[in-house]
Amino acid sequence: MSFNRAIIKSLRRISVYFVAVFFAVIFLIPFYFMFILPTHNNQTIWTSPPPFWIGPHLNFTFVELVMKTKYLHSILNSILIALLATSTRIFFCTMAGFAFAKYVFPGRKLIFGIILATLMLPKFLTIVPFYSMMVYMGWINTYLPLVVPQMAFSFGIFLMAQYIKNLVPNALLDAAQIDGLNGFQTLLRVVFPVVQPAIGVLATVVFVESWNDFMTSLLVLPNEDMFTIPVAIRALTFRVDFGTVMLANVFAMAPLILLFVIFSKRIIANLVSGNIKG
C-alpha cells in the first residue's frame, strides 16, 4: 500500500512539474522572439513561418538604432528619472510611514484612510486634472511631473508604515530619544537601517514603475530630446523597421532583468527574516 502511495505521489509531482514547464515555455516564447527578430531584416521577419534562429543582421540593426535615432539619449533620460524617483520616494514614503506608524496626532486614522482610498482610483481618472496642473505650474517638457507628484505615493506609505509598525520596537525609539536624538535623527540613524528589506522592495517597485511609465511621459514630454524609453519606442515604430524596434525593447528590458537577477533572492530573504523577527 505504501508503495502505491509513493507512486501516486511521484506521478502527481511529475504532472505538476510538467504543467509548470509547459506554461513557462509558453510564457518565454514571446521573449525568445524578441531576442531573435533583431538579428533579421524586415523581409525575413514577415515571412511565414517567422524565423526561429539567429540571423546575420544584428550589426545593421544595432547601427540603425544607435546612429539614426536618439534612443541612447532616451535610455539616459529614463535612468536619470528612475533614480530620482526611486531615491525621493524611498525617503518621503519612509518618513511618512514612520509618522503614521509611531506618532499619534489629530486626524491620523482619517488621513491614513484617505491615503489608502486613493489606491482604488484608476490612474486614467486623474489624467485630465494632472495635465491641467502641470500646464498651470509650467512643468510641461520638464522631468518634474515624473518625480515630484509621486514623491510620497500611497502604496509606498502603506508599505513602510506597516513594516515600521511591526518591525521597529518602541523600546528602540525610546532608547534613541534617551540618547538625545530628535525625530529626524531617529529616522536616519535608527529607522532606515532597520527597514532596509522594505526599502529594497519599495525601491524595486518604484524603479520598475518609473522605468515603464508611458502615459505620464507621453503627456508631459513632447520634446524628442527628453523622451523616456516607452515614448521613444512608440516613436520608433513609425520610423524604423520591426527588428530595430525589437532591439530597442531588448535594451529596455535588460536593466529590469538584471535588477531581478541581482536583488530578487535578497529581497525575499530579507522579507522572510523581517517577518520572523516581527
C-alpha positions as CSV (number, residue, x, y, z in Angstrom):
1,M,0.0,0.0,0.0
2,S,2.8,2.4,0.9
3,F,4.5,1.6,-2.4
4,N,1.3,2.5,-4.4
5,R,1.1,5.8,-2.4
6,A,4.7,6.6,-3.3
7,I,4.0,6.0,-7.0
8,I,0.9,8.2,-6.9
9,K,2.8,10.9,-5.1
10,S,5.6,10.8,-7.7
11,L,3.1,10.9,-10.5
12,R,1.4,14.0,-9.0
13,R,4.8,15.7,-8.6
14,I,5.8,14.9,-12.2
15,S,2.4,16.2,-13.5
16,V,2.8,19.4,-11.6
17,Y,6.4,19.9,-12.9
18,F,5.2,19.1,-16.5
19,V,2.4,21.7,-16.3
20,A,4.8,24.3,-14.8
21,V,7.3,23.7,-17.5
22,F,4.6,23.8,-20.2
23,F,3.3,27.2,-19.1
24,A,6.9,28.5,-18.6
25,V,7.7,27.7,-22.2
26,I,4.6,29.4,-23.4
27,F,5.4,32.4,-21.3
28,L,9.0,32.6,-22.7
29,I,8.2,32.2,-26.4
30,P,7.5,36.0,-26.9
31,F,10.7,36.9,-25.2
32,Y,12.6,34.4,-27.3
33,F,11.3,36.0,-30.5
34,M,12.1,39.4,-29.1
35,F,15.8,38.4,-28.9
36,I,15.7,36.6,-32.3
37,L,14.0,39.1,-34.5
38,P,16.6,42.0,-34.2
39,T,19.0,39.7,-36.0
40,H,16.9,39.6,-39.1
41,N,15.8,42.2,-41.7
42,N,12.1,43.1,-42.3
43,Q,11.7,40.8,-45.3
44,T,12.8,37.8,-43.2
45,I,10.7,38.8,-40.2
46,W,7.4,39.0,-42.1
47,T,7.8,35.6,-43.8
48,S,5.6,32.7,-42.9
49,P,6.7,30.9,-40.7
50,P,8.8,33.6,-39.0
51,P,12.5,32.9,-38.3
52,F,13.3,30.7,-35.3
53,W,17.1,31.1,-35.3
54,I,19.7,33.9,-35.0
55,G,20.2,35.8,-38.3
56,P,23.1,37.8,-39.7
57,H,21.7,41.3,-39.5
58,L,22.3,42.2,-35.8
59,N,25.1,44.7,-36.6
60,F,22.9,46.5,-39.1
61,T,20.0,46.7,-36.7
62,F,22.3,48.0,-33.9
63,V,23.9,50.7,-36.1
64,E,20.4,51.8,-37.3
65,L,19.2,52.1,-33.7
66,V,22.2,53.9,-32.4
67,M,23.1,56.2,-35.3
68,K,19.8,57.0,-36.8
69,T,17.7,57.6,-33.6
70,K,18.1,59.2,-30.2
71,Y,17.3,56.0,-28.4
72,L,20.6,56.0,-26.3
73,H,19.7,59.5,-25.1
74,S,16.3,58.3,-24.1
75,I,17.9,55.5,-22.1
76,L,19.9,58.1,-20.2
77,N,16.7,60.1,-19.6
78,S,15.0,57.0,-18.2
79,I,17.9,56.2,-15.9
80,L,18.0,59.7,-14.5
81,I,14.3,59.8,-13.9
82,A,14.1,56.4,-12.4
83,L,17.0,57.1,-10.0
84,L,15.5,60.4,-8.9
85,A,12.0,58.9,-8.5
86,T,13.4,55.9,-6.5
87,S,15.5,57.9,-4.1
88,T,12.9,60.6,-3.4
89,R,10.1,58.1,-2.9
90,I,12.1,56.0,-0.6
91,F,12.9,59.0,1.6
92,F,9.5,60.6,1.8
93,C,7.5,57.3,2.0
94,T,9.7,56.1,4.8
95,M,9.3,59.4,6.6
96,A,5.5,59.4,6.2
97,G,5.3,55.7,7.1
98,F,7.3,56.4,10.3
99,A,5.0,59.2,11.3
100,F,1.8,57.1,10.8
101,A,3.3,54.1,12.5
102,K,4.9,55.6,15.6
103,Y,3.4,59.0,16.2
104,V,-0.1,60.0,17.5
105,F,-1.5,63.2,16.1
106,P,-5.0,64.5,15.4
107,G,-6.6,63.0,12.3
108,R,-4.0,60.3,11.9
109,K,-6.5,57.5,11.1
110,L,-8.6,59.7,8.8
111,I,-5.6,60.9,6.8
112,F,-4.2,57.3,6.6
113,G,-7.7,56.1,5.4
114,I,-7.8,58.8,2.7
115,I,-4.3,57.7,1.5
116,L,-5.4,54.1,1.3
117,A,-8.6,55.1,-0.5
118,T,-6.6,56.7,-3.3
119,L,-5.2,53.2,-4.1
120,M,-8.7,52.4,-5.5
121,L,-8.7,55.3,-8.0
122,P,-7.8,54.2,-11.6
123,K,-5.0,56.3,-13.0
124,F,-6.8,57.3,-16.1
125,L,-9.3,59.3,-13.9
126,T,-6.6,61.6,-12.9
127,I,-5.1,62.3,-16.3
128,V,-7.0,65.5,-17.1
129,P,-6.6,67.2,-13.7
130,F,-3.0,66.1,-13.6
131,Y,-2.2,67.5,-17.0
132,S,-4.1,70.8,-16.2
133,M,-2.0,71.2,-13.0
134,M,1.3,70.6,-14.9
135,V,0.3,73.2,-17.5
136,Y,-0.6,75.7,-14.9
137,M,2.6,75.2,-13.0
138,G,4.7,75.4,-16.2
139,W,6.2,71.9,-15.7
140,I,5.4,70.6,-19.2
141,N,8.6,69.5,-21.0
142,T,10.4,69.0,-17.7
143,Y,11.2,66.0,-15.6
144,L,9.4,67.4,-12.6
145,P,6.0,65.8,-13.3
146,L,7.7,62.4,-13.4
147,V,9.3,62.9,-9.9
148,V,7.6,65.4,-7.7
149,P,3.9,64.5,-7.7
150,Q,4.7,60.9,-6.6
151,M,7.3,61.6,-4.0
152,A,5.0,60.2,-1.3
153,F,2.7,57.8,-3.1
154,S,0.0,55.7,-1.4
155,F,1.4,52.2,-1.7
156,G,4.8,53.3,-0.5
157,I,3.4,55.0,2.6
158,F,1.3,52.0,3.4
159,L,4.1,49.5,2.9
160,M,6.6,51.5,5.1
161,A,4.0,52.2,7.8
162,Q,3.1,48.5,8.2
163,Y,6.7,47.4,8.1
164,I,7.9,50.1,10.7
165,K,4.9,49.3,12.9
166,N,5.7,45.6,13.0
167,L,9.5,45.6,13.0
168,V,10.7,48.8,14.8
169,P,10.0,48.3,18.5
170,N,9.0,51.3,20.6
171,A,11.8,50.5,23.1
172,L,14.4,51.2,20.3
173,L,12.8,54.6,19.7
174,D,12.8,55.3,23.4
175,A,16.5,54.5,23.6
176,A,17.2,56.8,20.7
177,Q,15.3,59.6,22.5
178,I,17.2,59.0,25.7
179,D,20.4,59.3,23.6
180,G,19.3,62.8,22.6
181,L,18.2,62.1,19.0
182,N,15.3,64.1,17.6
183,G,12.7,62.6,15.3
184,F,14.6,63.3,12.1
185,Q,17.8,61.9,13.5
186,T,16.0,58.8,14.7
187,L,14.6,58.3,11.2
188,L,18.0,58.5,9.6
189,R,20.1,56.6,12.2
190,V,17.6,54.0,13.6
191,V,14.6,53.5,11.3
192,F,16.4,53.5,7.9
193,P,18.9,50.7,8.9
194,V,16.2,48.5,10.4
195,V,13.8,48.7,7.5
196,Q,16.3,48.0,4.7
197,P,14.3,44.9,3.5
198,A,11.2,47.0,2.9
199,I,13.3,49.8,1.3
200,G,14.6,47.1,-1.1
201,V,11.0,46.1,-2.0
202,L,9.9,49.7,-2.4
203,A,13.0,50.6,-4.5
204,T,12.3,47.7,-6.9
205,V,8.6,48.6,-7.3
206,V,9.3,52.3,-7.8
207,F,12.2,51.8,-10.2
208,V,10.2,49.4,-12.4
209,E,7.1,51.6,-12.4
210,S,9.1,54.7,-13.2
211,W,11.1,52.8,-15.9
212,N,7.9,51.6,-17.6
213,D,5.8,54.8,-17.2
214,F,4.4,55.6,-20.6
215,M,1.2,57.7,-20.1
216,T,2.8,60.4,-17.9
217,S,5.9,60.7,-20.1
218,L,3.7,60.9,-23.2
219,L,1.7,63.7,-21.7
220,V,4.4,66.0,-20.3
221,L,7.4,65.3,-22.6
222,P,6.6,66.4,-26.1
223,N,10.3,67.2,-26.9
224,E,12.1,64.3,-28.5
225,D,15.3,65.1,-26.7
226,M,13.5,64.4,-23.4
227,F,11.8,61.2,-24.4
228,T,11.9,58.3,-22.0
229,I,12.2,54.7,-23.2
230,P,8.5,53.9,-23.5
231,V,7.8,57.0,-25.5
232,A,10.9,56.6,-27.6
233,I,9.9,53.0,-28.6
234,R,6.5,54.3,-29.6
235,A,8.1,56.9,-31.8
236,L,10.5,54.3,-33.3
237,T,7.5,52.2,-34.6
238,F,6.8,54.8,-37.2
239,R,10.4,55.4,-38.3
240,V,12.5,52.2,-38.4
241,D,11.9,48.5,-39.2
242,F,10.5,46.0,-36.9
243,G,13.8,44.4,-36.0
244,T,15.1,47.7,-34.7
245,V,12.1,48.2,-32.6
246,M,12.6,44.7,-31.1
247,L,16.2,45.6,-30.3
248,A,15.0,48.7,-28.6
249,N,12.7,46.6,-26.5
250,V,15.6,44.3,-25.6
251,F,17.6,47.3,-24.3
252,A,14.6,48.5,-22.4
253,M,14.0,45.1,-20.7
254,A,17.6,44.3,-19.9
255,P,18.0,46.5,-16.8
256,L,14.8,45.1,-15.3
257,I,16.0,41.5,-15.8
258,L,19.4,42.5,-14.3
259,L,17.6,44.1,-11.3
260,F,15.5,41.0,-10.8
261,V,18.5,38.6,-11.0
262,I,20.6,40.7,-8.6
263,F,18.0,41.6,-5.9
264,S,15.2,39.1,-6.0
265,K,16.7,36.5,-3.6
266,R,18.0,39.2,-1.3
267,I,14.6,40.9,-1.1
268,I,12.7,37.7,-0.4
269,A,15.2,36.6,2.2
270,N,15.1,39.9,4.0
271,L,11.3,40.0,4.0
272,V,11.2,36.5,5.4
273,S,13.7,37.3,8.1
274,G,11.8,40.5,8.9
275,N,8.6,38.6,9.3
276,I,10.3,36.2,11.6
277,K,11.7,39.0,13.8
278,G,8.3,40.8,13.9
